[in-house]
Amino acid sequence: MTARKYKPGSLLGNLLGLFGFSAAAGALVAASLAPGVAVAATAANSGMDMFQALPDYATINQQADRNIIYGNRDGEPVEIARIYSQNRQTVELKNVSPNALNAAVAAEDRRFYSHGGADAQSLGRAVMSQLGFGGDSGGSTLTMQLVRQQIIIDAEMRRDQATTDEERAEAQAIIDEQWDDDYNRKLREIKLAMALETLYTKDEILLAYLNVANFGETVYGIEAAAQTIFGVSASQLNPAQAASLIATVQEPVALNLLNPENFQSNQDRRDWILGQMAREGYITEEEHEENLAIPVDEDYVDYSPQPSGCVAGHESARYFCNYVDHVLKQDQVHGQYIFGQSQEASQRVYDQGGFHIYTTIDLDLNDHVQDLVREYAPTGWNGADLGGGVTMLEVDTGRILTMVQNKEYDPTDSADEYSTGINYNTTRDYGGSTGFQPGSTYKIFTLAEWIQQGYSPNERLDTNRQPRSITACGSSVGEFDPQNNEGINWGRQSVTDIMVNSVNTGTVEMATRLDLCDIQDLASSMGFVNAADPGAPLELYPSTIIGGADDRTSTLTIAQAFATFANDGVHCEPLAIDRIVDRDGNEVAPPQPSCERVLSSEDNSVVQHVLREVNRRNPNTNPGNAPVISKTGTNDRVGQTWSSGASPNVAASAWIGNVKGHTTLQPIWTNVRDLFRLSMQEANNLYPGGEFTPVDEETLRGNMEEVPDVTGMDVDEAISALEEEGFENVEVADPVEGSNDDGSVEYTAPAAGTSAAPDALVTIFPSDGSMSDDDGDGDGDLQWPSLGGMSLSDARSAVDSAGFNSDNIQVTWHAGSQAQVCQVLAQNPEAGTPADEGDPISVVVGGRSDGSAADC
């Protein structure tokens, strides 16, 4: 043996340091052999002031463990991801093979059960080793090694959570210090080890040691090591496997079995440990020989990696997993973060792990919708950087049922063009996305504010293109003159038709009677935020009315709005987590349900009524297996496409669009509608039943008044009667062939008994008397049928079937909406009036937007 060499002058310093260390260590060991003698008193008697500065910490920390995230399949929890900084699964003593316990004692601390935390013989060997006599020995007991491991783990956690280089350097210095041959560090270890021995049993200390030990790379604890390296649980380890794992503890880098280059060195150490186990009587000689004969090679290990993080989680739920991870780190419950009062404290507890997190995701639905997204939003379509996503919510709770997108989840810098770590379904602070223009989807907020301000969706508005002035917070913010899709001019349209046909000019006309600040406030109350800056107020540019400004959005945001409409006007914040349970089985409160009424039930019922009509007249979005409200959205030049809506139970928002650049999606612009329709079909199958709120008739009528019956009146008398009812915009048309006296009113449009807004144009059609019944007794044998709402051809058939001659029908054309073309809007005489076979009847029929005859 070669004696250790010292620099000149250093031997005396080392001897003095060793003598001081030996004296202090001896005093501590003596204290450990005399129960009831306080360590502090022993230190005081030694005259060494350094003991007064030693830390009082002497407890077994909870070891860092895996956080396990669960989804739901068929109503049962299913693991979707494991998140950890150290792959560890703590186990109880009964779940650890005696072979592992015995191997640890035989290899690391043969007198473990007889010393009080520090072993005099081992310390003696350590002193002689420092002087250059004997082998290399550290003198650390299992208890002392446990202390050091806990200090290292605590420092590693602080290093990983550090926000500055200085904090990281301080934590790393503590880690490095644990491997220095420093007498003061060793004395602290001894003191803390002795304190542990007074607080815990030997079995508790040994179990903590096995749970905390590093077995190579990020594998910590005997259970994770057994699963990862041998594919078995810690309770199933045989002597050879146990010895190989304990061999790793001595040098986790050079002896771990995760690297085949370490196989031979591990076997050398393993075989020595097996010999120690036989010498101590833990295994028989026969068992010793049998286990020595097992080579450490590729067949010996059964490598079963335990993947960490959302990137290794359930395939369709990786983006949702990332969202949950953000919620756990930054959401608050009752004014504090989920796991601690400050975000830093909460993060430390979360990183320490051991939590079972039960989420809201429905894996059956999520898997199905993921397949649809990949089919209808192909990532490489036409060279575009094409994105696509769907979020679905439970209407009355806000629970997130699906959250998928078309790209593979890859948060690394090496992600290819078909992968990303950005979650397009949410905002920058919960997934990194800055959002996308919502296009016409945003019109739902103008509709809701229109109803809330007391207007009727049946009111007909001038939608001709022209500059229109917009007001925000009582002040003008300029004029806005957008065009409609493909330059279509729709003429006069009801508000319902404006929504059905997604008429830009009509929506802006609606907004001229509203205040943009009120529209934006209502949108905010339903969860709408700017994805790029969720805390900022929404913009007040006129173009926001049709979803064309810089307030970009996400599917989670839009789904919230439709969930509000489906939930009787009550908005619920989205929820991703149902339960959190810690390692001891205690419940930890997740973010709580938060629901608030933002629209009255009456107003909301009318919004539902309109959006159901939108869905009914757009069959590409109609799933057909449940009542559904919906609205599509496309921005300028078809760069972003949306289709969103809700059944009484599930709300959904589907998006397909350009992530970067601008490739027109005109050739596939209906894909998003198919995606929404098919997603909702599956959701309705899994969440059936329910009905929307019956429409409130008074709110539906809104500011509309019933047009009085002025038939047969003198024209001037009729004008006065209409004005008395609040209709001031009255005009008189040219006389029509009529059955009433010449100069009297034959009928009006809108017809008597129908509703119209006070400022609506009411047209009086005077009779020329040419078809009047001379006897006028009105006692014919027949009665006129009800023709309102029929097509003109069906009305002719109904007249013939009632015994009249359809050739006597007089048609007056009226500017109607697209849905009213060729439809009977009014009739005179009214249904049920007695008449003779040859009597005439007048009808008003919806024509083209300019009032000319339609091709019926």
MODAZI-V154480 format. One record per residue. N is the residue number from 1. RES is the residue in one small letter. PSI is psi in whole degrees, 0 to 359 (999 if undefined). OMEGA is omega in radians with two decimals (999 if undefined). NEAR is the number of other C-alpha atoms within 12 Angstrom. Layout:
{{N;RES;PSI;OMEGA;NEAR} {N;RES;PSI;OMEGA;NEAR}}
This chain:
{{1;m;136;3.11;9} {2;t;128;-3.13;8} {3;a;146;3.12;14} {4;r;137;-3.14;17} {5;k;147;-3.13;14} {6;y;151;3.03;15} {7;k;154;3.11;10} {8;p;133;3.08;9} {9;g;351;-3.06;11} {10;s;337;-3.07;14} {11;l;316;-3.13;17} {12;l;319;3.12;14} {13;g;320;-3.14;15} {14;n;320;3.13;26} {15;l;314;-3.14;20} {16;l;319;3.12;18} {17;g;320;-3.14;23} {18;l;318;3.12;29} {19;f;318;3.11;20} {20;g;317;3.11;22} {21;f;317;-3.11;33} {22;s;320;-3.14;33} {23;a;314;-3.13;26} {24;a;316;3.14;35} {25;a;320;3.12;43} {26;g;319;3.12;29} {27;a;320;3.13;33} {28;l;317;3.13;43} {29;v;320;3.11;35} {30;a;320;3.11;30} {31;a;323;-3.11;34} {32;s;338;-3.14;32} {33;l;356;-3.11;24} {34;a;84;-3.12;17} {35;p;141;3.11;18} {36;g;345;3.10;14} {37;v;118;-3.04;21} {38;a;143;3.10;22} {39;v;321;-3.12;37} {40;a;320;3.13;29} {41;a;318;3.12;19} {42;t;318;3.14;29} {43;a;320;-3.14;29} {44;a;318;3.14;20} {45;n;332;-3.13;19} {46;s;344;3.14;24} {47;g;14;-3.08;16} {48;m;107;-3.08;23} {49;d;340;-3.08;16} {50;m;333;-3.11;21} {51;f;333;3.14;30} {52;q;338;-3.09;19} {53;a;355;-3.12;17} {54;l;147;-3.10;22} {55;p;150;3.12;21} {56;d;352;-3.09;18} {57;y;124;3.12;20} {58;a;56;3.08;29} {59;t;158;3.10;26} {60;i;113;3.10;34} {61;n;156;2.90;27} {62;q;131;-3.14;27} {63;q;148;3.06;40} {64;a;137;-3.06;41} {65;d;174;3.11;38} {66;r;140;2.91;37} {67;n;128;-3.11;40} {68;i;128;-3.13;40} {69;i;134;-3.09;44} {70;y;146;2.91;38} {71;g;193;-3.11;41} {72;n;134;3.01;30} {73;r;123;-3.09;22} {74;d;34;3.08;13} {75;g;2;-3.12;17} {76;e;146;3.12;16} {77;p;137;3.13;23} {78;v;131;-3.13;26} {79;e;131;3.09;27} {80;i;343;3.13;38} {81;a;155;2.98;35} {82;r;132;-3.13;38} {83;i;124;-3.13;39} {84;y;155;2.98;36} {85;s;334;3.06;32} {86;q;123;-3.12;39} {87;n;97;-3.10;41} {88;r;141;3.00;43} {89;q;102;-3.09;41} {90;t;143;-3.12;40} {91;v;163;3.05;33} {92;e;162;-3.08;23} {93;l;322;-3.10;24} {94;k;344;-3.13;17} {95;n;17;3.09;24} {96;v;130;3.13;35} {97;s;137;3.03;30} {98;p;332;3.13;29} {99;n;321;3.14;35} {100;a;318;3.10;45} {101;l;313;-3.10;41} {102;n;322;3.14;39} {103;a;321;-3.13;46} {104;a;315;-3.13;46} {105;v;315;-3.09;37} {106;a;323;-3.05;35} {107;a;325;-2.94;37} {108;e;337;-2.99;38} {109;d;78;-3.03;35} {110;r;330;-3.14;28} {111;r;25;-3.08;26} {112;f;317;-3.04;33} {113;y;357;-3.09;23} {114;s;344;-3.13;18} {115;h;171;-3.10;33} {116;g;27;3.11;36} {117;g;328;3.06;46} {118;a;138;-3.05;45} {119;d;119;-3.07;36} {120;a;316;-3.12;32} {121;q;317;3.14;25} {122;s;320;3.12;32} {123;l;323;3.12;33} {124;g;317;3.12;27} {125;r;325;3.14;22} {126;a;319;3.11;30} {127;v;313;-3.14;35} {128;m;325;3.12;25} {129;s;320;3.13;23} {130;q;331;3.12;32} {131;l;357;3.09;27} {132;g;8;3.14;21} {133;f;131;3.12;18} {134;g;182;-3.10;18} {135;g;184;-3.13;19} {136;d;111;-3.08;20} {137;s;134;-3.13;22} {138;g;342;3.09;32} {139;g;13;-3.09;36} {140;s;131;3.02;41} {141;t;171;3.06;42} {142;l;321;-3.13;49} {143;t;319;3.10;49} {144;m;321;3.10;43} {145;q;323;3.10;39} {146;l;316;3.11;40} {147;v;312;-3.10;41} {148;r;317;3.14;38} {149;q;321;-3.14;37} {150;q;321;3.08;35} {151;i;318;-3.14;35} {152;i;315;-3.11;29} {153;i;317;3.13;36} {154;d;319;-3.14;29} {155;a;323;3.11;27} {156;e;320;3.09;30} {157;m;314;3.14;32} {158;r;323;3.11;32} {159;r;316;-3.11;26} {160;d;333;-3.12;26} {161;q;355;-3.06;25} {162;a;145;3.14;20} {163;t;352;3.12;14} {164;t;158;3.10;13} {165;d;324;-3.14;14} {166;e;315;3.13;13} {167;e;320;3.12;19} {168;r;320;-3.12;20} {169;a;320;3.12;19} {170;e;317;3.14;20} {171;a;319;-3.14;27} {172;q;326;3.11;25} {173;a;321;3.10;20} {174;i;318;3.12;26} {175;i;311;-3.11;25} {176;d;325;-3.10;21} {177;e;331;-3.07;21} {178;q;347;3.13;29} {179;w;5;3.10;22} {180;d;149;3.02;15} {181;d;72;-3.08;24} {182;d;128;-3.07;19} {183;y;319;-3.12;32} {184;n;320;3.10;27} {185;r;318;-3.13;30} {186;k;322;3.11;35} {187;l;320;3.08;42} {188;r;319;3.10;36} {189;e;316;-3.12;40} {190;i;312;-3.11;48} {191;k;313;-3.13;45} {192;l;323;3.10;38} {193;a;318;3.13;44} {194;m;322;3.11;45} {195;a;319;3.09;36} {196;l;318;-3.08;35} {197;e;336;3.11;37} {198;t;343;-3.07;29} {199;l;335;-3.02;19} {200;y;157;3.07;21} {201;t;167;3.11;20} {202;k;318;-3.13;27} {203;d;321;3.13;25} {204;e;321;3.13;27} {205;i;316;-3.14;39} {206;l;317;3.12;41} {207;l;317;3.12;37} {208;a;320;3.12;40} {209;y;314;-3.12;42} {210;l;329;3.13;50} {211;n;335;-3.04;44} {212;v;341;-3.00;43} {213;a;147;3.08;45} {214;n;131;-3.11;39} {215;f;24;3.10;42} {216;g;134;3.14;35} {217;e;235;-3.10;28} {218;t;14;-3.11;30} {219;v;117;-3.12;42} {220;y;141;3.08;41} {221;g;147;-3.02;44} {222;i;325;-3.11;53} {223;e;311;3.13;42} {224;a;323;3.13;42} {225;a;314;-3.14;51} {226;a;316;-3.13;47} {227;q;315;-3.05;31} {228;t;319;-2.98;33} {229;i;324;-3.09;40} {230;f;355;3.12;34} {231;g;25;3.11;22} {232;v;168;3.04;26} {233;s;164;-3.13;28} {234;a;333;-3.13;38} {235;s;346;-3.07;28} {236;q;4;-3.10;23} {237;l;129;3.04;31} {238;n;173;-3.08;32} {239;p;317;-3.10;42} {240;a;314;3.14;43} {241;q;316;3.13;43} {242;a;316;-3.13;46} {243;a;322;3.12;51} {244;s;319;3.13;52} {245;l;317;3.13;53} {246;i;329;3.07;49} {247;a;323;-3.10;43} {248;t;326;-3.04;43} {249;v;326;-3.10;41} {250;q;317;3.12;29} {251;e;86;-3.03;23} {252;p;333;3.14;27} {253;v;313;-3.01;24} {254;a;342;-3.03;24} {255;l;359;-3.09;32} {256;n;152;-3.07;38} {257;l;7;3.07;43} {258;l;342;-3.14;34} {259;n;116;-3.13;24} {260;p;335;3.13;22} {261;e;343;-3.13;17} {262;n;0;-3.01;26} {263;f;313;-3.06;28} {264;q;317;-3.14;23} {265;s;326;3.08;27} {266;n;319;-3.13;40} {267;q;321;3.12;35} {268;d;313;3.14;22} {269;r;319;3.12;33} {270;r;313;-3.08;41} {271;d;325;3.08;34} {272;w;318;3.14;26} {273;i;320;3.09;42} {274;l;322;3.09;45} {275;g;319;3.10;31} {276;q;322;3.12;29} {277;m;321;3.10;38} {278;a;320;-3.11;29} {279;r;325;-3.13;19} {280;e;357;3.11;22} {281;g;15;3.14;20} {282;y;332;3.04;28} {283;i;156;3.13;29} {284;t;168;3.11;18} {285;e;324;3.11;18} {286;e;317;3.09;16} {287;e;323;3.09;21} {288;h;311;-3.10;28} {289;e;320;-3.13;18} {290;e;318;-3.10;19} {291;n;328;3.06;31} {292;l;330;-3.07;29} {293;a;351;-3.13;17} {294;i;116;-3.14;24} {295;p;150;3.03;22} {296;v;101;-3.11;35} {297;d;193;-3.09;23} {298;e;329;3.13;19} {299;d;338;-3.10;14} {300;y;319;-3.12;25} {301;v;154;3.05;30} {302;d;78;-2.97;20} {303;y;117;3.13;22} {304;s;85;-3.07;19} {305;p;142;3.09;23} {306;q;91;-3.00;30} {307;p;148;-3.13;27} {308;s;146;2.98;27} {309;g;167;-3.11;31} {310;c;330;-3.11;34} {311;v;338;3.13;29} {312;a;9;-3.07;27} {313;g;189;3.12;29} {314;h;131;-2.91;32} {315;e;311;-3.05;29} {316;s;349;-3.02;39} {317;a;14;-3.04;47} {318;r;320;3.11;44} {319;y;322;3.07;47} {320;f;319;3.09;51} {321;c;317;3.11;46} {322;n;321;3.09;41} {323;y;316;3.12;42} {324;v;319;3.13;43} {325;d;319;3.08;34} {326;h;318;3.13;29} {327;v;315;-3.11;33} {328;l;329;-3.06;43} {329;k;335;-2.99;30} {330;q;349;3.11;28} {331;d;159;-3.12;32} {332;q;153;3.07;22} {333;v;121;3.14;24} {334;h;42;3.02;16} {335;g;3;3.06;15} {336;q;165;-3.11;21} {337;y;163;-2.95;28} {338;i;319;-3.03;38} {339;f;5;-3.12;35} {340;g;167;-3.07;25} {341;q;323;3.10;19} {342;s;163;3.14;19} {343;q;325;3.14;24} {344;e;316;3.13;23} {345;a;319;3.12;21} {346;s;320;3.14;25} {347;q;320;3.14;29} {348;r;316;-3.14;31} {349;v;318;3.12;35} {350;y;316;3.12;39} {351;d;329;3.10;38} {352;q;331;2.93;35} {353;g;196;-3.11;36} {354;g;11;-3.09;34} {355;f;143;3.02;36} {356;h;116;-3.00;35} {357;i;114;-3.09;42} {358;y;114;-3.01;36} {359;t;179;-3.06;42} {360;t;349;-2.96;41} {361;i;134;3.07;47} {362;d;104;-3.01;42} {363;l;328;3.09;35} {364;d;311;3.12;28} {365;l;319;-3.10;40} {366;n;315;3.13;39} {367;d;317;-3.12;30} {368;h;314;-3.11;29} {369;v;327;3.08;41} {370;q;318;3.11;39} {371;d;320;3.13;26} {372;l;319;3.14;34} {373;v;317;-3.14;39} {374;r;329;3.14;30} {375;e;316;-3.01;25} {376;y;350;3.10;35} {377;a;66;-3.12;42} {378;p;130;-2.99;30} {379;t;330;-3.06;29} {380;g;21;-3.03;23} {381;w;121;2.98;24} {382;n;28;3.12;17} {383;g;4;-3.11;18} {384;a;152;2.96;24} {385;d;79;-2.96;30} {386;l;128;3.06;38} {387;g;158;3.09;49} {388;g;144;-3.14;49} {389;g;159;3.08;56} {390;v;133;2.98;56} {391;t;136;3.12;56} {392;m;139;-3.08;54} {393;l;148;2.94;49} {394;e;124;-2.93;41} {395;v;311;-2.96;39} {396;d;3;3.12;34} {397;t;335;-3.03;33} {398;g;4;3.14;44} {399;r;132;-3.14;36} {400;i;121;-3.12;48} {401;l;326;3.06;46} {402;t;152;3.01;51} {403;m;99;-3.07;50} {404;v;161;3.01;51} {405;q;172;-2.92;49} {406;n;342;-3.10;45} {407;k;153;3.09;38} {408;e;144;3.14;36} {409;y;118;3.10;35} {410;d;102;-3.08;25} {411;p;6;-3.08;23} {412;t;164;3.12;13} {413;d;343;-3.08;12} {414;s;10;-3.13;12} {415;a;136;-3.14;16} {416;d;184;-3.05;17} {417;e;343;-3.13;22} {418;y;9;-3.10;27} {419;s;159;3.09;27} {420;t;157;3.00;31} {421;g;0;-3.13;33} {422;i;130;3.12;36} {423;n;103;-3.09;44} {424;y;344;-3.05;48} {425;n;352;-3.06;47} {426;t;197;-3.00;48} {427;t;175;-3.12;33} {428;r;317;-3.04;27} {429;d;347;3.11;28} {430;y;7;3.13;34} {431;g;0;3.03;32} {432;g;359;-3.08;25} {433;s;144;3.04;31} {434;t;3;3.00;28} {435;g;181;-3.05;42} {436;f;150;-3.12;44} {437;q;133;-3.11;41} {438;p;347;-3.11;48} {439;g;217;-3.02;41} {440;s;348;3.06;44} {441;t;328;-3.06;50} {442;y;344;-3.12;51} {443;k;341;3.14;47} {444;i;331;-3.12;50} {445;f;325;3.04;47} {446;t;320;3.08;44} {447;l;311;-3.10;50} {448;a;320;3.12;49} {449;e;324;3.08;39} {450;w;312;3.13;42} {451;i;318;-3.10;43} {452;q;331;3.13;31} {453;q;6;3.02;26} {454;g;8;3.11;27} {455;y;158;-3.12;37} {456;s;144;3.06;37} {457;p;350;3.12;46} {458;n;353;-3.14;37} {459;e;137;-3.13;36} {460;r;131;-3.06;36} {461;l;155;3.04;38} {462;d;114;-3.12;34} {463;t;13;3.09;37} {464;n;146;-3.09;28} {465;r;130;3.10;26} {466;q;157;3.08;20} {467;p;137;-3.13;19} {468;r;138;-3.10;29} {469;s;134;-3.11;28} {470;i;138;3.14;32} {471;t;138;3.07;28} {472;a;122;-3.13;28} {473;c;37;3.07;17} {474;g;356;-3.12;16} {475;s;149;3.13;16} {476;s;136;3.05;20} {477;v;20;3.03;22} {478;g;176;3.12;18} {479;e;155;-3.12;21} {480;f;131;-3.07;29} {481;d;68;-3.14;25} {482;p;160;3.01;32} {483;q;164;3.10;26} {484;n;166;3.13;29} {485;n;128;3.13;24} {486;e;20;3.07;14} {487;g;18;-3.10;13} {488;i;139;3.03;19} {489;n;116;-2.98;27} {490;w;355;-3.11;35} {491;g;218;3.12;30} {492;r;134;-3.10;36} {493;q;148;2.96;40} {494;s;160;3.13;39} {495;v;322;3.08;45} {496;t;315;3.12;45} {497;d;326;3.09;37} {498;i;320;3.11;43} {499;m;318;3.13;47} {500;v;314;-3.09;39} {501;n;0;3.12;35} {502;s;56;-3.05;43} {503;v;114;-3.14;44} {504;n;312;-3.08;50} {505;t;324;3.12;41} {506;g;320;3.12;47} {507;t;319;3.10;53} {508;v;323;3.06;46} {509;e;318;3.06;42} {510;m;315;-3.07;44} {511;a;338;3.12;42} {512;t;339;3.10;34} {513;r;359;-3.10;27} {514;l;181;3.05;34} {515;d;128;-3.07;32} {516;l;327;3.10;37} {517;c;321;3.13;30} {518;d;321;3.10;29} {519;i;314;-3.11;41} {520;q;323;3.10;36} {521;d;320;3.12;26} {522;l;319;3.09;33} {523;a;316;3.13;41} {524;s;321;-3.11;31} {525;s;340;3.11;31} {526;m;10;3.06;38} {527;g;3;-3.12;40} {528;f;125;3.09;45} {529;v;160;2.99;40} {530;n;117;-3.04;37} {531;a;326;-3.11;36} {532;a;332;-3.10;28} {533;d;76;-3.00;24} {534;p;336;-3.11;27} {535;g;352;-3.08;16} {536;a;150;3.06;14} {537;p;151;3.12;20} {538;l;152;-3.05;34} {539;e;158;-3.09;30} {540;l;34;3.04;29} {541;y;142;3.12;28} {542;p;328;-3.09;39} {543;s;345;3.09;36} {544;t;336;-3.10;41} {545;i;325;3.14;50} {546;i;20;3.03;45} {547;g;32;-3.06;44} {548;g;5;-3.10;33} {549;a;205;-3.04;24} {550;d;3;3.06;29} {551;d;88;-3.09;38} {552;r;154;-2.93;36} {553;t;186;-3.10;45} {554;s;166;3.13;53} {555;t;325;3.12;53} {556;l;322;3.13;51} {557;t;311;-3.11;48} {558;i;321;3.12;56} {559;a;326;3.10;55} {560;q;319;-3.12;48} {561;a;315;3.14;53} {562;f;328;3.04;55} {563;a;324;3.10;49} {564;t;314;3.12;54} {565;f;322;-3.13;55} {566;a;341;-3.06;47} {567;n;36;3.05;42} {568;d;28;3.10;37} {569;g;11;3.13;35} {570;v;122;3.13;31} {571;h;132;3.07;40} {572;c;130;3.05;36} {573;e;145;-3.13;33} {574;p;142;3.11;46} {575;l;135;3.12;36} {576;a;345;-3.01;45} {577;i;129;3.07;39} {578;d;316;-3.06;31} {579;r;153;2.96;29} {580;i;129;3.13;33} {581;v;130;-3.13;27} {582;d;180;-3.04;27} {583;r;340;-3.14;27} {584;d;6;3.13;16} {585;g;7;3.13;13} {586;n;142;3.10;13} {587;e;135;3.03;18} {588;v;129;-3.05;28} {589;a;121;3.02;26} {590;p;178;3.02;34} {591;p;135;-3.01;31} {592;q;154;3.06;26} {593;p;137;-3.13;24} {594;s;103;-3.09;20} {595;c;141;-3.10;26} {596;e;136;3.10;21} {597;r;130;3.13;22} {598;v;346;3.04;30} {599;l;142;3.07;33} {600;s;154;3.13;27} {601;s;322;-3.12;27} {602;e;311;3.13;29} {603;d;317;-3.09;38} {604;n;326;-3.14;42} {605;s;328;3.14;35} {606;v;322;3.04;43} {607;v;314;3.08;50} {608;q;315;-3.12;46} {609;h;314;-3.12;40} {610;v;314;-3.08;37} {611;l;337;2.99;46} {612;r;322;3.10;38} {613;e;322;3.06;29} {614;v;314;-3.12;35} {615;n;319;-3.10;37} {616;r;323;-3.07;27} {617;r;9;3.01;26} {618;n;78;-3.00;28} {619;p;338;3.13;23} {620;n;339;-3.14;25} {621;t;358;-3.01;42} {622;n;111;-3.13;36} {623;p;334;3.02;31} {624;g;353;-3.10;25} {625;n;15;3.09;23} {626;a;156;3.01;29} {627;p;136;-3.05;34} {628;v;140;2.92;46} {629;i;149;-3.13;54} {630;s;166;3.03;54} {631;k;137;3.08;55} {632;t;170;3.11;51} {633;g;135;3.08;44} {634;t;132;3.14;42} {635;n;181;-3.09;39} {636;d;136;3.12;29} {637;r;18;3.02;22} {638;v;51;3.07;29} {639;g;335;3.10;33} {640;q;136;3.12;47} {641;t;142;-3.07;48} {642;w;152;2.93;50} {643;s;120;-3.00;50} {644;s;157;3.12;57} {645;g;199;-3.09;52} {646;a;149;2.85;52} {647;s;180;3.07;52} {648;p;347;-3.06;37} {649;n;328;-3.03;38} {650;v;131;3.04;51} {651;a;146;-3.09;53} {652;a;149;2.99;61} {653;s;126;3.11;54} {654;a;138;-3.12;59} {655;w;138;2.95;57} {656;i;127;-3.09;57} {657;g;178;3.10;49} {658;n;127;3.03;35} {659;v;315;3.07;33} {660;k;155;3.13;19} {661;g;190;3.13;15} {662;h;105;2.96;21} {663;t;125;-3.12;27} {664;t;135;-3.14;26} {665;l;19;-3.12;32} {666;q;318;-3.13;23} {667;p;338;-3.12;15} {668;i;27;-3.01;27} {669;w;342;3.08;29} {670;t;354;-3.13;30} {671;n;320;-3.08;32} {672;v;331;3.10;43} {673;r;319;3.08;39} {674;d;320;3.13;33} {675;l;315;3.11;44} {676;f;312;-3.07;51} {677;r;312;-3.09;44} {678;l;326;3.08;34} {679;s;317;-3.14;48} {680;m;327;3.08;49} {681;q;314;3.14;31} {682;e;319;3.12;30} {683;a;319;-3.14;41} {684;n;330;3.06;31} {685;n;321;-3.09;20} {686;l;333;-3.12;26} {687;y;71;-3.04;26} {688;p;171;3.02;20} {689;g;178;3.10;17} {690;g;153;3.12;20} {691;e;153;3.03;23} {692;f;165;-3.13;33} {693;t;132;3.06;27} {694;p;141;-3.06;21} {695;v;137;3.07;23} {696;d;113;-3.00;22} {697;e;322;-3.13;20} {698;e;318;3.11;21} {699;t;323;3.10;28} {700;l;320;3.11;35} {701;r;325;3.08;26} {702;g;233;-3.13;27} {703;n;7;-3.11;28} {704;m;145;3.08;30} {705;e;152;3.12;30} {706;e;130;3.13;25} {707;v;123;-3.12;36} {708;p;156;3.11;29} {709;d;110;3.14;31} {710;v;17;3.14;34} {711;t;133;3.11;36} {712;g;348;3.12;29} {713;m;156;2.93;27} {714;d;147;-3.05;24} {715;v;314;-3.13;31} {716;d;321;3.10;20} {717;e;320;-3.14;19} {718;a;319;3.13;35} {719;i;316;3.14;32} {720;s;318;-3.13;21} {721;a;319;3.13;23} {722;l;318;-3.13;36} {723;e;325;3.11;24} {724;e;331;3.11;18} {725;e;1;3.07;25} {726;g;1;3.14;25} {727;f;105;-3.06;29} {728;e;346;-3.13;22} {729;n;78;-3.05;21} {730;v;136;3.06;29} {731;e;157;-3.12;24} {732;v;125;3.14;26} {733;a;175;3.05;24} {734;d;150;3.13;19} {735;p;148;3.10;26} {736;v;157;3.04;33} {737;e;124;-3.05;31} {738;g;165;-3.12;37} {739;s;350;3.10;37} {740;n;170;-3.10;34} {741;d;151;3.11;26} {742;d;126;3.11;23} {743;g;348;3.07;31} {744;s;168;-3.06;33} {745;v;125;3.05;40} {746;e;314;3.08;49} {747;y;173;3.09;47} {748;t;162;2.98;47} {749;a;121;-0.01;45} {750;p;156;-3.04;44} {751;a;159;3.06;36} {752;a;138;3.11;31} {753;g;345;3.07;23} {754;t;167;-3.10;23} {755;s;145;3.09;35} {756;a;154;3.12;38} {757;a;152;-3.13;32} {758;p;328;-3.12;27} {759;d;8;-3.14;23} {760;a;149;3.09;31} {761;l;124;3.04;31} {762;v;122;-3.09;39} {763;t;127;3.08;35} {764;i;128;3.09;43} {765;f;104;3.12;43} {766;p;153;3.10;37} {767;s;147;3.03;33} {768;d;1;3.07;22} {769;g;3;-3.03;23} {770;s;342;-3.09;22} {771;m;22;-3.11;25} {772;s;147;3.12;29} {773;d;116;-3.03;22} {774;d;319;-3.11;13} {775;d;335;3.01;13} {776;g;27;-3.10;16} {777;d;345;3.07;13} {778;g;28;-3.11;21} {779;d;35;-3.13;16} {780;g;166;-3.10;20} {781;d;349;-3.10;18} {782;l;167;3.06;23} {783;q;140;-3.14;26} {784;w;134;3.09;38} {785;p;164;3.06;29} {786;s;120;-3.06;26} {787;l;350;-3.07;33} {788;g;132;3.12;33} {789;g;347;3.11;22} {790;m;157;2.92;27} {791;s;160;-3.11;27} {792;l;320;3.14;36} {793;s;319;3.10;22} {794;d;325;3.12;21} {795;a;320;3.10;37} {796;r;317;-3.14;33} {797;s;320;-3.12;21} {798;a;323;3.12;24} {799;v;316;3.11;34} {800;d;318;-3.11;23} {801;s;332;-3.13;17} {802;a;0;3.09;25} {803;g;5;3.13;23} {804;f;177;3.11;28} {805;n;116;-3.09;24} {806;s;346;3.08;28} {807;d;343;-3.13;19} {808;n;9;3.08;23} {809;i;125;3.06;34} {810;q;125;-3.08;32} {811;v;128;2.98;36} {812;t;125;-3.10;42} {813;w;142;-3.11;36} {814;h;141;3.12;37} {815;a;116;-3.09;35} {816;g;173;3.06;35} {817;s;172;3.13;38} {818;q;321;-3.11;28} {819;a;342;-3.06;31} {820;q;356;-3.12;32} {821;v;128;-3.14;30} {822;c;15;3.13;37} {823;q;141;3.10;36} {824;v;121;-3.09;37} {825;l;334;-3.13;39} {826;a;157;3.09;40} {827;q;154;3.07;42} {828;n;121;0.11;44} {829;p;165;-3.14;37} {830;e;162;3.10;25} {831;a;137;3.11;22} {832;g;353;3.13;19} {833;t;132;3.09;21} {834;p;145;-3.13;25} {835;a;166;3.08;32} {836;d;165;-3.05;24} {837;e;323;-3.06;25} {838;g;5;-3.10;24} {839;d;150;3.10;37} {840;p;165;3.02;32} {841;i;141;3.12;44} {842;s;138;3.10;46} {843;v;146;3.00;45} {844;v;127;-3.05;44} {845;v;138;3.11;42} {846;g;126;3.12;38} {847;g;206;3.11;31} {848;r;168;-3.06;27} {849;s;338;3.11;30} {850;d;4;3.09;23} {851;g;0;3.13;23} {852;s;165;-3.07;19} {853;a;140;3.08;22} {854;a;163;3.12;25} {855;d;92;-3.08;15} {856;c;999;999;21}}
